Amino acid sequence: MGLLTSKKALVGLVLMVVGTLTFVPSALGTASVPVYALAVAALVLTAGTWLVGTSGDGRPV
């Protein structure tokens, strides 16, 4: 099953993009992002990575 044909993988990719974009203002130092927002971004990024990693057949990597 391809990465773009699986609904689980697409949801994971969206979560990864959202989580990554949440880190950008903090990484660039352009905005003061609260710590709890960074914690949520880390959780969203982790969930997206897990969904993409487990969306295919076989053993997750």
PDB file with one MODEL, atoms N, CA, C and O in Angstrom:
MODEL        1
ATOM      1  N   MET A   1       0.848  -1.176   0.000  1.00  0.00           N
ATOM      2  CA  MET A   1       0.000   0.000   0.000  1.00  0.00           C
ATOM      3  C   MET A   1       0.891   1.237   0.000  1.00  0.00           C
ATOM      4  O   MET A   1       1.827   1.337   0.794  1.00  0.00           O
ATOM      5  N   GLY A   2       0.598   2.169  -0.888  1.00  0.00           N
ATOM      6  CA  GLY A   2       1.401   3.375  -1.003  1.00  0.00           C
ATOM      7  C   GLY A   2       1.129   4.368   0.110  1.00  0.00           C
ATOM      8  O   GLY A   2       0.109   4.311   0.797  1.00  0.00           O
ATOM      9  N   LEU A   3       2.062   5.263   0.261  1.00  0.00           N
ATOM     10  CA  LEU A   3       1.959   6.239   1.340  1.00  0.00           C
ATOM     11  C   LEU A   3       0.782   7.188   1.141  1.00  0.00           C
ATOM     12  O   LEU A   3       0.132   7.580   2.110  1.00  0.00           O
ATOM     13  N   LEU A   4       0.505   7.557  -0.099  1.00  0.00           N
ATOM     14  CA  LEU A   4      -0.569   8.506  -0.345  1.00  0.00           C
ATOM     15  C   LEU A   4      -1.925   7.839  -0.553  1.00  0.00           C
ATOM     16  O   LEU A   4      -2.926   8.538  -0.715  1.00  0.00           O
ATOM     17  N   THR A   5      -1.987   6.533  -0.552  1.00  0.00           N
ATOM     18  CA  THR A   5      -3.265   5.853  -0.719  1.00  0.00           C
ATOM     19  C   THR A   5      -3.859   5.429   0.614  1.00  0.00           C
ATOM     20  O   THR A   5      -5.025   5.039   0.663  1.00  0.00           O
ATOM     21  N   SER A   6      -3.116   5.490   1.662  1.00  0.00           N
ATOM     22  CA  SER A   6      -3.592   5.088   2.975  1.00  0.00           C
ATOM     23  C   SER A   6      -4.104   6.310   3.743  1.00  0.00           C
ATOM     24  O   SER A   6      -3.395   7.306   3.884  1.00  0.00           O
ATOM     25  N   LYS A   7      -5.337   6.223   4.236  1.00  0.00           N
ATOM     26  CA  LYS A   7      -5.911   7.330   5.006  1.00  0.00           C
ATOM     27  C   LYS A   7      -5.121   7.565   6.289  1.00  0.00           C
ATOM     28  O   LYS A   7      -4.933   8.706   6.711  1.00  0.00           O
ATOM     29  N   LYS A   8      -4.662   6.484   6.902  1.00  0.00           N
ATOM     30  CA  LYS A   8      -3.874   6.586   8.130  1.00  0.00           C
ATOM     31  C   LYS A   8      -2.570   7.353   7.869  1.00  0.00           C
ATOM     32  O   LYS A   8      -2.156   8.179   8.683  1.00  0.00           O
ATOM     33  N   ALA A   9      -1.939   7.077   6.743  1.00  0.00           N
ATOM     34  CA  ALA A   9      -0.687   7.752   6.413  1.00  0.00           C
ATOM     35  C   ALA A   9      -0.930   9.222   6.090  1.00  0.00           C
ATOM     36  O   ALA A   9      -0.124  10.075   6.463  1.00  0.00           O
ATOM     37  N   LEU A  10      -2.028   9.530   5.403  1.00  0.00           N
ATOM     38  CA  LEU A  10      -2.323  10.928   5.082  1.00  0.00           C
ATOM     39  C   LEU A  10      -2.597  11.746   6.337  1.00  0.00           C
ATOM     40  O   LEU A  10      -2.139  12.883   6.455  1.00  0.00           O
ATOM     41  N   VAL A  11      -3.344  11.167   7.274  1.00  0.00           N
ATOM     42  CA  VAL A  11      -3.596  11.852   8.544  1.00  0.00           C
ATOM     43  C   VAL A  11      -2.276  12.070   9.275  1.00  0.00           C
ATOM     44  O   VAL A  11      -2.045  13.137   9.843  1.00  0.00           O
ATOM     45  N   GLY A  12      -1.415  11.062   9.260  1.00  0.00           N
ATOM     46  CA  GLY A  12      -0.113  11.187   9.897  1.00  0.00           C
ATOM     47  C   GLY A  12       0.740  12.276   9.268  1.00  0.00           C
ATOM     48  O   GLY A  12       1.416  13.024   9.973  1.00  0.00           O
ATOM     49  N   LEU A  13       0.711  12.366   7.936  1.00  0.00           N
ATOM     50  CA  LEU A  13       1.481  13.409   7.258  1.00  0.00           C
ATOM     51  C   LEU A  13       0.973  14.798   7.623  1.00  0.00           C
ATOM     52  O   LEU A  13       1.766  15.712   7.846  1.00  0.00           O
ATOM     53  N   VAL A  14      -0.341  14.957   7.684  1.00  0.00           N
ATOM     54  CA  VAL A  14      -0.912  16.251   8.071  1.00  0.00           C
ATOM     55  C   VAL A  14      -0.504  16.606   9.498  1.00  0.00           C
ATOM     56  O   VAL A  14      -0.136  17.748   9.773  1.00  0.00           O
ATOM     57  N   LEU A  15      -0.569  15.635  10.402  1.00  0.00           N
ATOM     58  CA  LEU A  15      -0.163  15.897  11.782  1.00  0.00           C
ATOM     59  C   LEU A  15       1.310  16.256  11.876  1.00  0.00           C
ATOM     60  O   LEU A  15       1.692  17.114  12.672  1.00  0.00           O
ATOM     61  N   MET A  16       2.140  15.604  11.065  1.00  0.00           N
ATOM     62  CA  MET A  16       3.562  15.926  11.075  1.00  0.00           C
ATOM     63  C   MET A  16       3.820  17.347  10.584  1.00  0.00           C
ATOM     64  O   MET A  16       4.661  18.054  11.138  1.00  0.00           O
ATOM     65  N   VAL A  17       3.104  17.763   9.553  1.00  0.00           N
ATOM     66  CA  VAL A  17       3.274  19.122   9.029  1.00  0.00           C
ATOM     67  C   VAL A  17       2.815  20.149  10.061  1.00  0.00           C
ATOM     68  O   VAL A  17       3.502  21.144  10.292  1.00  0.00           O
ATOM     69  N   VAL A  18       1.666  19.916  10.679  1.00  0.00           N
ATOM     70  CA  VAL A  18       1.152  20.841  11.688  1.00  0.00           C
ATOM     71  C   VAL A  18       2.112  20.923  12.881  1.00  0.00           C
ATOM     72  O   VAL A  18       2.401  22.013  13.374  1.00  0.00           O
ATOM     73  N   GLY A  19       2.598  19.778  13.338  1.00  0.00           N
ATOM     74  CA  GLY A  19       3.535  19.776  14.456  1.00  0.00           C
ATOM     75  C   GLY A  19       4.828  20.495  14.127  1.00  0.00           C
ATOM     76  O   GLY A  19       5.371  21.217  14.964  1.00  0.00           O
ATOM     77  N   THR A  20       5.318  20.305  12.927  1.00  0.00           N
ATOM     78  CA  THR A  20       6.562  20.960  12.515  1.00  0.00           C
ATOM     79  C   THR A  20       6.370  22.468  12.386  1.00  0.00           C
ATOM     80  O   THR A  20       7.218  23.245  12.825  1.00  0.00           O
ATOM     81  N   LEU A  21       5.259  22.880  11.785  1.00  0.00           N
ATOM     82  CA  LEU A  21       5.007  24.308  11.614  1.00  0.00           C
ATOM     83  C   LEU A  21       4.811  25.021  12.948  1.00  0.00           C
ATOM     84  O   LEU A  21       5.060  26.223  13.048  1.00  0.00           O
ATOM     85  N   THR A  22       4.376  24.307  13.958  1.00  0.00           N
ATOM     86  CA  THR A  22       4.218  24.914  15.277  1.00  0.00           C
ATOM     87  C   THR A  22       5.576  25.233  15.903  1.00  0.00           C
ATOM     88  O   THR A  22       5.693  26.169  16.694  1.00  0.00           O
ATOM     89  N   PHE A  23       6.593  24.460  15.551  1.00  0.00           N
ATOM     90  CA  PHE A  23       7.934  24.698  16.080  1.00  0.00           C
ATOM     91  C   PHE A  23       8.672  25.841  15.381  1.00  0.00           C
ATOM     92  O   PHE A  23       9.605  26.405  15.952  1.00  0.00           O
ATOM     93  N   VAL A  24       8.274  26.188  14.164  1.00  0.00           N
ATOM     94  CA  VAL A  24       9.023  27.155  13.362  1.00  0.00           C
ATOM     95  C   VAL A  24       9.177  28.525  14.040  1.00  0.00           C
ATOM     96  O   VAL A  24      10.298  29.032  14.098  1.00  0.00           O
ATOM     97  N   PRO A  25       8.101  29.150  14.557  1.00  0.00           N
ATOM     98  CA  PRO A  25       8.305  30.472  15.185  1.00  0.00           C
ATOM     99  C   PRO A  25       9.265  30.433  16.369  1.00  0.00           C
ATOM    100  O   PRO A  25      10.035  31.369  16.583  1.00  0.00           O
ATOM    101  N   SER A  26       9.217  29.363  17.125  1.00  0.00           N
ATOM    102  CA  SER A  26      10.115  29.248  18.272  1.00  0.00           C
ATOM    103  C   SER A  26      11.562  29.036  17.822  1.00  0.00           C
ATOM    104  O   SER A  26      12.489  29.596  18.407  1.00  0.00           O
ATOM    105  N   ALA A  27      11.742  28.236  16.795  1.00  0.00           N
ATOM    106  CA  ALA A  27      13.090  27.952  16.303  1.00  0.00           C
ATOM    107  C   ALA A  27      13.730  29.191  15.673  1.00  0.00           C
ATOM    108  O   ALA A  27      14.937  29.399  15.793  1.00  0.00           O
ATOM    109  N   LEU A  28      12.929  30.001  15.011  1.00  0.00           N
ATOM    110  CA  LEU A  28      13.456  31.211  14.378  1.00  0.00           C
ATOM    111  C   LEU A  28      13.601  32.367  15.356  1.00  0.00           C
ATOM    112  O   LEU A  28      14.269  33.358  15.061  1.00  0.00           O
ATOM    113  N   GLY A  29      12.978  32.239  16.517  1.00  0.00           N
ATOM    114  CA  GLY A  29      13.050  33.289  17.513  1.00  0.00           C
ATOM    115  C   GLY A  29      12.195  34.496  17.176  1.00  0.00           C
ATOM    116  O   GLY A  29      12.392  35.571  17.744  1.00  0.00           O
ATOM    117  N   THR A  30      11.245  34.336  16.256  1.00  0.00           N
ATOM    118  CA  THR A  30      10.414  35.467  15.848  1.00  0.00           C
ATOM    119  C   THR A  30       9.222  35.676  16.763  1.00  0.00           C
ATOM    120  O   THR A  30       8.651  36.766  16.799  1.00  0.00           O
ATOM    121  N   ALA A  31       8.839  34.646  17.501  1.00  0.00           N
ATOM    122  CA  ALA A  31       7.677  34.781  18.377  1.00  0.00           C
ATOM    123  C   ALA A  31       7.948  34.042  19.679  1.00  0.00           C
ATOM    124  O   ALA A  31       8.700  33.068  19.725  1.00  0.00           O
ATOM    125  N   SER A  32       7.324  34.526  20.709  1.00  0.00           N
ATOM    126  CA  SER A  32       7.429  33.868  22.000  1.00  0.00           C
ATOM    127  C   SER A  32       6.303  32.835  22.097  1.00  0.00           C
ATOM    128  O   SER A  32       5.144  33.177  22.330  1.00  0.00           O
ATOM    129  N   VAL A  33       6.667  31.583  21.916  1.00  0.00           N
ATOM    130  CA  VAL A  33       5.685  30.506  21.944  1.00  0.00           C
ATOM    131  C   VAL A  33       5.678  29.906  23.349  1.00  0.00           C
ATOM    132  O   VAL A  33       6.727  29.534  23.876  1.00  0.00           O
ATOM    133  N   PRO A  34       4.480  29.812  23.957  1.00  0.00           N
ATOM    134  CA  PRO A  34       4.417  29.220  25.298  1.00  0.00           C
ATOM    135  C   PRO A  34       4.890  27.766  25.302  1.00  0.00           C
ATOM    136  O   PRO A  34       4.785  27.057  24.301  1.00  0.00           O
ATOM    137  N   VAL A  35       5.405  27.349  26.438  1.00  0.00           N
ATOM    138  CA  VAL A  35       5.949  26.002  26.562  1.00  0.00           C
ATOM    139  C   VAL A  35       4.878  24.942  26.314  1.00  0.00           C
ATOM    140  O   VAL A  35       5.162  23.905  25.714  1.00  0.00           O
ATOM    141  N   TYR A  36       3.650  25.193  26.770  1.00  0.00           N
ATOM    142  CA  TYR A  36       2.606  24.197  26.559  1.00  0.00           C
ATOM    143  C   TYR A  36       2.284  24.031  25.074  1.00  0.00           C
ATOM    144  O   TYR A  36       1.896  22.941  24.653  1.00  0.00           O
ATOM    145  N   ALA A  37       2.437  25.087  24.273  1.00  0.00           N
ATOM    146  CA  ALA A  37       2.215  24.961  22.829  1.00  0.00           C
ATOM    147  C   ALA A  37       3.296  24.082  22.202  1.00  0.00           C
ATOM    148  O   ALA A  37       3.016  23.306  21.288  1.00  0.00           O
ATOM    149  N   LEU A  38       4.509  24.201  22.685  1.00  0.00           N
ATOM    150  CA  LEU A  38       5.581  23.343  22.178  1.00  0.00           C
ATOM    151  C   LEU A  38       5.378  21.893  22.590  1.00  0.00           C
ATOM    152  O   LEU A  38       5.708  20.978  21.835  1.00  0.00           O
ATOM    153  N   ALA A  39       4.832  21.678  23.795  1.00  0.00           N
ATOM    154  CA  ALA A  39       4.539  20.319  24.233  1.00  0.00           C
ATOM    155  C   ALA A  39       3.450  19.695  23.369  1.00  0.00           C
ATOM    156  O   ALA A  39       3.535  18.521  23.009  1.00  0.00           O
ATOM    157  N   VAL A  40       2.433  20.474  23.038  1.00  0.00           N
ATOM    158  CA  VAL A  40       1.371  19.980  22.152  1.00  0.00           C
ATOM    159  C   VAL A  40       1.938  19.694  20.771  1.00  0.00           C
ATOM    160  O   VAL A  40       1.583  18.691  20.152  1.00  0.00           O
ATOM    161  N   ALA A  41       2.812  20.562  20.279  1.00  0.00           N
ATOM    162  CA  ALA A  41       3.434  20.348  18.973  1.00  0.00           C
ATOM    163  C   ALA A  41       4.245  19.061  18.965  1.00  0.00           C
ATOM    164  O   ALA A  41       4.228  18.322  17.981  1.00  0.00           O
ATOM    165  N   ALA A  42       4.950  18.791  20.047  1.00  0.00           N
ATOM    166  CA  ALA A  42       5.731  17.560  20.133  1.00  0.00           C
ATOM    167  C   ALA A  42       4.828  16.334  20.122  1.00  0.00           C
ATOM    168  O   ALA A  42       5.146  15.333  19.480  1.00  0.00           O
ATOM    169  N   LEU A  43       3.702  16.405  20.828  1.00  0.00           N
ATOM    170  CA  LEU A  43       2.758  15.284  20.835  1.00  0.00           C
ATOM    171  C   LEU A  43       2.129  15.067  19.463  1.00  0.00           C
ATOM    172  O   LEU A  43       1.970  13.927  19.027  1.00  0.00           O
ATOM    173  N   VAL A  44       1.773  16.147  18.784  1.00  0.00           N
ATOM    174  CA  VAL A  44       1.179  16.042  17.452  1.00  0.00           C
ATOM    175  C   VAL A  44       2.193  15.462  16.467  1.00  0.00           C
ATOM    176  O   VAL A  44       1.854  14.601  15.655  1.00  0.00           O
ATOM    177  N   LEU A  45       3.418  15.929  16.540  1.00  0.00           N
ATOM    178  CA  LEU A  45       4.474  15.417  15.658  1.00  0.00           C
ATOM    179  C   LEU A  45       4.757  13.947  15.930  1.00  0.00           C
ATOM    180  O   LEU A  45       4.964  13.174  14.995  1.00  0.00           O
ATOM    181  N   THR A  46       4.768  13.556  17.186  1.00  0.00           N
ATOM    182  CA  THR A  46       4.983  12.153  17.541  1.00  0.00           C
ATOM    183  C   THR A  46       3.842  11.275  17.049  1.00  0.00           C
ATOM    184  O   THR A  46       4.079  10.195  16.509  1.00  0.00           O
ATOM    185  N   ALA A  47       2.608  11.731  17.231  1.00  0.00           N
ATOM    186  CA  ALA A  47       1.449  10.957  16.768  1.00  0.00           C
ATOM    187  C   ALA A  47       1.465  10.808  15.253  1.00  0.00           C
ATOM    188  O   ALA A  47       1.173   9.731  14.731  1.00  0.00           O
ATOM    189  N   GLY A  48       1.801  11.872  14.548  1.00  0.00           N
ATOM    190  CA  GLY A  48       1.883  11.795  13.088  1.00  0.00           C
ATOM    191  C   GLY A  48       2.959  10.841  12.624  1.00  0.00           C
ATOM    192  O   GLY A  48       2.750  10.067  11.690  1.00  0.00           O
ATOM    193  N   THR A  49       4.103  10.891  13.267  1.00  0.00           N
ATOM    194  CA  THR A  49       5.194   9.979  12.914  1.00  0.00           C
ATOM    195  C   THR A  49       4.789   8.530  13.168  1.00  0.00           C
ATOM    196  O   THR A  49       5.094   7.649  12.364  1.00  0.00           O
ATOM    197  N   TRP A  50       4.111   8.283  14.274  1.00  0.00           N
ATOM    198  CA  TRP A  50       3.649   6.925  14.591  1.00  0.00           C
ATOM    199  C   TRP A  50       2.637   6.440  13.560  1.00  0.00           C
ATOM    200  O   TRP A  50       2.704   5.291  13.124  1.00  0.00           O
ATOM    201  N   LEU A  51       1.703   7.297  13.166  1.00  0.00           N
ATOM    202  CA  LEU A  51       0.705   6.899  12.180  1.00  0.00           C
ATOM    203  C   LEU A  51       1.332   6.568  10.837  1.00  0.00           C
ATOM    204  O   LEU A  51       0.950   5.587  10.198  1.00  0.00           O
ATOM    205  N   VAL A  52       2.284   7.370  10.405  1.00  0.00           N
ATOM    206  CA  VAL A  52       2.958   7.099   9.134  1.00  0.00           C
ATOM    207  C   VAL A  52       3.790   5.819   9.242  1.00  0.00           C
ATOM    208  O   VAL A  52       3.818   5.016   8.310  1.00  0.00           O
ATOM    209  N   GLY A  53       4.455   5.632  10.358  1.00  0.00           N
ATOM    210  CA  GLY A  53       5.309   4.462  10.520  1.00  0.00           C
ATOM    211  C   GLY A  53       4.545   3.156  10.606  1.00  0.00           C
ATOM    212  O   GLY A  53       5.061   2.110  10.212  1.00  0.00           O
ATOM    213  N   THR A  54       3.318   3.200  11.117  1.00  0.00           N
ATOM    214  CA  THR A  54       2.539   1.980  11.264  1.00  0.00           C
ATOM    215  C   THR A  54       1.469   1.811  10.189  1.00  0.00           C
ATOM    216  O   THR A  54       0.654   0.893  10.280  1.00  0.00           O
ATOM    217  N   SER A  55       1.450   2.666   9.184  1.00  0.00           N
ATOM    218  CA  SER A  55       0.402   2.604   8.171  1.00  0.00           C
ATOM    219  C   SER A  55       0.647   1.501   7.138  1.00  0.00           C
ATOM    220  O   SER A  55      -0.302   1.029   6.513  1.00  0.00           O
ATOM    221  N   GLY A  56       1.856   1.099   6.956  1.00  0.00           N
ATOM    222  CA  GLY A  56       2.153   0.091   5.950  1.00  0.00           C
ATOM    223  C   GLY A  56       2.064  -1.328   6.476  1.00  0.00           C
ATOM    224  O   GLY A  56       1.905  -1.561   7.675  1.00  0.00           O
ATOM    225  N   ASP A  57       2.169  -2.259   5.563  1.00  0.00           N
ATOM    226  CA  ASP A  57       2.209  -3.666   5.942  1.00  0.00           C
ATOM    227  C   ASP A  57       3.592  -4.012   6.485  1.00  0.00           C
ATOM    228  O   ASP A  57       4.587  -3.374   6.139  1.00  0.00           O
ATOM    229  N   GLY A  58       3.637  -4.997   7.310  1.00  0.00           N
ATOM    230  CA  GLY A  58       4.918  -5.441   7.850  1.00  0.00           C
ATOM    231  C   GLY A  58       5.258  -4.756   9.156  1.00  0.00           C
ATOM    232  O   GLY A  58       4.414  -4.136   9.801  1.00  0.00           O
ATOM    233  N   ARG A  59       6.503  -4.886   9.520  1.00  0.00           N
ATOM    234  CA  ARG A  59       6.986  -4.369  10.785  1.00  0.00           C
ATOM    235  C   ARG A  59       7.227  -2.870  10.723  1.00  0.00           C
ATOM    236  O   ARG A  59       7.870  -2.403   9.782  1.00  0.00           O
ATOM    237  N   PRO A  60       6.729  -2.083  11.703  1.00  0.00           N
ATOM    238  CA  PRO A  60       7.032  -0.653  11.726  1.00  0.00           C
ATOM    239  C   PRO A  60       8.510  -0.411  11.973  1.00  0.00           C
ATOM    240  O   PRO A  60       9.153  -1.155  12.714  1.00  0.00           O
ATOM    241  N   VAL A  61       9.032   0.600  11.368  1.00  0.00           N
ATOM    242  CA  VAL A  61      10.453   0.925  11.532  1.00  0.00           C
ATOM    243  C   VAL A  61      10.630   2.067  12.504  1.00  0.00           C
ATOM    244  O   VAL A  61      11.758   2.482  12.770  1.00  0.00           O
TER     245      VAL A  61
ENDMDL
END
